Amino acid sequence: MRTLATPAILTAVVISVGWLAADGASGQRASDAGGAASVRITDTSSKPLPILPRPEIVRGLYVNRWAALGDRMWELIDIAKTTEVNALVIDVKDDRGFVLYRSSVPLAREIGADTNQPMSAKRIRAVLDTMRANGIHAIARIVVAKDPLLADKKREWAVKRRKDGTPWLDANGKPWLDPHHREIWAYAGDLADEAIALGFSEAQFDYVRFPDDPRLIRQATFPLAKGRSRATVIHEQLGYLHERLRAKHVPMSIDVFGLTMSDSTDMGIGQQWEKFITQADVVQPMTYPSHYAPDTYDLHNPNAHPYAVIDNAMRDAHRRSAGIAHAARIVPWYQDFTLGPPHYDADHVRAQMQAGYDNGVRGWLLWNPGSKYTVSALRPAILSEAEERSRGKAATKTVNAMKHTGDRKVAPR
């Protein structure tokens, strides 16, 4: 069950945290140059709010930047108030490099990361205070290596082309940051510190990897590698962030590819299970069935078998983590969107959840790029572990069909 904020915490919530921005900035683009000086910004760490404990079981929804800025934010809070959802993952820095609100982090100010329709100080305060008052765990999502804004402004930190030393560009023509540079991880850590001072109680780092592009091997150069594998680089950089967050007694979570649970390599992106599983408090594999290649887990179309995909992935994850001291807790991302056949509905969402429950994984996060969720897939409250397992086995013929029939070839494990 959700734990409501205590009177002492509620009192602390209404105290100013020393962070002030122009309330009229929301919906307008502020000046990148001299005009920004009129916005008063002070150190957010001067009067930090108390860190609320992380719920034992976290069940959350992703909130994109535009949802956070609009009325959708309040609708998502209402969903969390009336269902088993007890957490919201809010874009603090998205994969375009934009920060949600006016920032006191010098680098964010320098590159104008906080000038694209920033959320006003009054609104971020209202959002976080409302979440705290209702026992909703606030998670700050901070994208690390996929930051075209920073990569363009600080080209010395971008992935370079071997041919001429110019920034390497992905399939969308955008530059990526080179994960070897500690500066980009320090920037993510600084943004996390700021978010925590504002009232977020967990920092979630996404795109903690090298670009997922086969051209990288033949086109890019990494002079700072010094013989280290990409998996080792990611291991070391995550360790740096983990130490920073540990000193603040704040949980740190990381998003990783779903296939990391089953693939023994780092897939060229630097994410290898045994290398990162001890470098965070929570690991969140993106186990979207639509993202698995045909014939993965002997499934011709994995997207049509959400239960089987999650079941296989969780079994592999447990096997990989067995015997590793201080292995992170696993809280998978599940798919609440349609990408190819079939059309995803409540049964498909519940099938993923049930596969997790049947493997002892009770927490989850739902991803929908538009932050629009299938509310009918959610229960009014979190049940006991025994109830979740028994209800799943007794109530969902659809889950059983997804588990046992179709094009799955049953192979010995």
Secondary structure as UniProt FT lines:
FT   HELIX           7..13
FT   HELIX           23..25
FT   TURN            26..27
FT   HELIX           34..38
FT   TURN            44..45
FT   STRAND          59..63
FT   HELIX           65..69
FT   HELIX           72..82
FT   STRAND          87..93
FT   TURN            95..96
FT   HELIX           106..111
FT   TURN            112..114
FT   HELIX           121..133
FT   TURN            134..135
FT   STRAND          137..143
FT   HELIX           148..153
FT   HELIX           155..157
FT   STRAND          160..161
FT   TURN            162..164
FT   TURN            171..172
FT   TURN            179..180
FT   HELIX           182..198
FT   STRAND          202..206
FT   HELIX           215..219
FT   STRAND          220..221
FT   TURN            223..224
FT   TURN            226..227
FT   HELIX           230..247
FT   TURN            248..249
FT   STRAND          252..257
FT   HELIX           258..261
FT   TURN            267..270
FT   HELIX           273..276
FT   TURN            277..278
FT   STRAND          282..286
FT   HELIX           289..291
FT   TURN            294..295
FT   HELIX           296..298
FT   HELIX           302..304
FT   HELIX           306..321
FT   TURN            322..323
FT   TURN            325..326
FT   STRAND          329..330
FT   STRAND          333..335
FT   HELIX           346..358
FT   TURN            359..360
FT   STRAND          364..367
FT   TURN            369..370
FT   HELIX           375..377
FT   HELIX           385..395
FT   HELIX           397..404
//
